[in-house]
Structure formats: C-alpha cells, structure tokens
Amino acid sequence: MAIDALDDTRTAIPPQMASAPPLLDVRDVSLSFGGVKAIRGVSLDIRKGEIRAIIGPNGAGKTSMLNVINGFYYPQEGTITYKGVPRRRMRPYQAAASGIARTFQNVALFKGMTTLDNIMSGRTLKMHRGFFWQLLRVGPALEEEVAHRRRVEDIIDFLEIEAIRKTSVGRLPYGLQKRVELGRALAMEPDLLLLDEPMAGMNVEEKEDMCRFILDVREEFGTTIALIEHDMGVVMDISDRVVVLDYGEKIADGTPDEVRRDQNVIDAYLGVPH
C-alpha cells in the first residue's frame, strides 16, 4: 500500500491530548511462544481520551499486544502500568473489572441469542445481586435488571440497531454482528476500549458507519480507544496517534502525518526485505 498517497487529515495532536496523562503505559514488553518472538521490547502509551491506532503488516504482533494489555497473554519481560498501577500479570476478568473492554478479530457473539441479550451479557460485571435473587427475578434483583436493560436499550439506540434488537445474531449480516459486538463492549462502560480490526470484512458504507460510531463513542462517553486496523484510510482519518509494529518490533510512533511519511513504515508495507 502506498501510504504517501493517502489524504492528510490530521497533522498534530490536539493540545488536550498532548497534556493528558497516559491511561496505559507499556514499557519494554516482550512475548515469546517457544522460539517465536511475537513482541520484542515494545514500549508505547495510550493517553486518556485519545484514539490510538496499532498498525503493521500481518504477523507484526498487533493482536498479541492487545492480548497482553487485556491479560490474555503474560509477557516474559516488561511492565504495563494501567491507571497508575504497574503490573506484570492480569487475568482477563480482572482487566474487565478494571475498565478494559475488548472486541475480537473474529466476531465472538452468542449466535443463538438475540441482539438485546448479547449486549445485556456485557452488563454481567455490573450486576451485584446474587444468583438466587437473579433466578427469582423479584424485588431488588428485578429492579437491578430493569436498570441494566434500560442502559442496554440506550446503547441499542446509540448504535441505531433498534430493528434487530430481537433478532438472533446468527441471522445477521457480518457488518451488523460487528456492531452488536461493539454494543456488548460498550455495555461494560469501559475506560479503555480495545478494538481488534473492527472494520474487517465490511463494505465501504459499513466502514463509514463504524468510523462514525467509534468517533461518537469517544465524544459522547469519553472512552479511550485503541484499535488495530488494516484500512490505512480509516487509520489516518480517525486516529490521534499511530504506532507501527513490524516483526514484533516498534518501527514508528507519532501522528498519522508523521507515520505515513516514515521511511521504515513505507518499507514495511511495501515488503522491503529485512
């Protein structure tokens, strides 16, 4: 892909972003699977309120980095500081409880459940009544469920999927399934939202809709977003900063304009031999 051919839409980090403290700070993280080094001493930060893109060719270590951030993988080296607290290990449920939500490269929904119920499953960590009360669905448990369903209906309205709220997600086209998965992540009310190729497999119109929703999530909810995306036009249009990985190493980090003009990035995407 000829990166220099893309339209320039952002040239500087907004002042409020430049002064914002890091919500998440990754320092010298390395991850290996046997003899395969997926990540090699990578450092990056994600500032509160920004849209941070992680890009690179296939096999660059992008998804592995998201898996390290949300606790699915444990790095052999390095530290991750989230909300000012350094850590080496965090299980996925601990990451979710601390405000990190995630979507996946391949849609991971309950295909036999409706849109409403799938998004409702994202409220599980917010429910405080015990299993016995939830089973009976009376008194405080019923009041709690009604409040959570009201929140889910707001998300359905926000994502403009009212027409499919009672439809089993297995019957939905791929683009709408991606939107439902975003809704489930938003139901967790995350501080940090990790999106792994949110526009993969979408047509142009679906990509435009998803871009709009991502920007609106940041604008309306104040959510910090880190995303992996292969569509360079999308990355350059909606990101505040971009980090580029190649063969597990960081080769560039900066504004979209800085990254698109970096010769190392151009070489990586053109397939120049290492």
Secondary structure, DSSP 8 states (H G I E B T S, - for coil): --GGGS-----S--HHHHTS-EEEEEEEEEEEETTEEEEEEEEEEEETT-EEEEE-STTSSHHHHHHHHTTSS--SEEEEEETTEEES---HHHHHHTTEEE--SS----TTSBHHHHHHHTTGGG--S-HHHHHHT-HHHHHHHHHHHHHHHHHHHHTT-GGGTTSBGGGS-HHHHHHHHHHHHHTT--SEEEEESTTTT--HHHHHHHHHHHHHHHHHH--EEEEE-S-HHHHHHH-SEEEEEETTEEEEEE-HHHHHT-HHHHHHHHT---
